[in-house]
Amino acid sequence: MVSLVAAGLLAGPTTEEAPLDPSSSAPDGLLGLVEVLRASDVPVEVGLELPEDPTTRLFVPLDRLNRTRQAEVRDWVAAGGHLVVADPTSPLHELTPVGGGLVDSIGPTGRAPGCDALPAVSTVTHASWTALEVPAEADAVCFVLGEELAWLVATGHGQGTIVALGSPDPFTNRLLDVDDHAVLAASLLAPTPGAPLQIVPLPPVGEGETAIADLVPDRVWQGLAVLLVAAVVAAVARGRRLGLPVEERLPPVLPASELVGSLAGLLQRSGRRGSAADLLRQDARTAVAAATGLSADGDPQQLASLAVDRLGVDVRTADRALLDAPVDDDETLRALQTAVSSVRRRARGGPVSSGSSRSTDPVEPSSPAHGSSVSSQARTSGSPPP
């Protein structure tokens, strides 16, 4: 749905040729003007570069020039050029445009020039009678539309002249043959037979002063605004909470030792006693290594000796918890878990002095495999053999 709406907004009447293009045969093109003037032996050129011949008249039907080109055009006029501008909003003539009156909004209106500058023109009819404010220094004022307002105003600029028009409509293909529009074009653009004329086209894309955002139609911005409001309303409707907030309890965080015991229990229930025993012994080795400053991946025999000498762990308990031995039944696995718990308690208490007594932790009955793994340091320290 959103894609269809966007496509409908972006789609619209398109034209292959730009408006007021001297090479366009569209209703709003100027090809008819060019052909009529050339048929009257008027040399007509189309280009952005300013003419070198001072007798050439310059016609700007639609001003989209950048500030640099506009300044160059005004300097060319000040040096003695003659410029005709049909864009009421152009800064080339520096006149203020005023909207048309009530009569013009009803339909096309015919008017006489009412001035001596256009003696051959009797009537001009179109619906875009945009007025221009007449300055005090105006040289010629034609088609007066109100107090100090006119559709055609000629002013001096340096040694040249700028003729400003309220619209270019009379020169377009659809209106050139109406009333005296062709005569008006010849009077303004080619008053002398053989005098050259240059028409300034629209500049290349990206050269003008119009921003990209200005090229987007207003209805597209309106459609985007509607879509934005709809998205906000949908987000608010989906995000609202019905009722009071529900208190959610986080899962309990188990200490590392309890987690190891739980995993060992799961392995035991699944019949994997060996994996459970390895997990418990690794936990005991990690605790002893952290308390004595060694690596948990070191020699298990050395860790067992340090547990006895520095942590005060019973010899049998240290061997059972730290040294590898087969675990064939659940009773042996439970004894291993008891020994690991005892080692962890001693490791949390930290090292003991060399003169302290040995551990008084209860000793689990040991299998022959455990009794044969007593560390050499334990034997030299005076501890009785198992």
Secondary structure, DSSP 8 states (H G I E B T S, - for coil): -HHHHHHHHH-----SS-TT-TT--STT--HHHHHHHHHTT--EEE-SS--S-TT-EEEESS----HHHHHHHHHHHHTT-EEEE--TT-TTT---EE---HHHHHS-EEE---STT-TT---EEES---EEE--TTEEEEEEEEETTEEEEEEEEETTEEEEEES-SGGGSTTTTTSTTHHHHHHHHH-SSTT--EEE-----TTTSS--HHHHS-HHHHHHHHHHHHHHHHHHHHHH---SS-----------HHHHHHHHHHHHHHTT-HHHHHHHHHHHHHHHHHHHHT--TTS-HHHHHHHHHHTT---HHHHHHHHS-----SHHHHHHHHHHHHHHHHHHHH----TTS-----------HHHHTT--HHHHHTT----
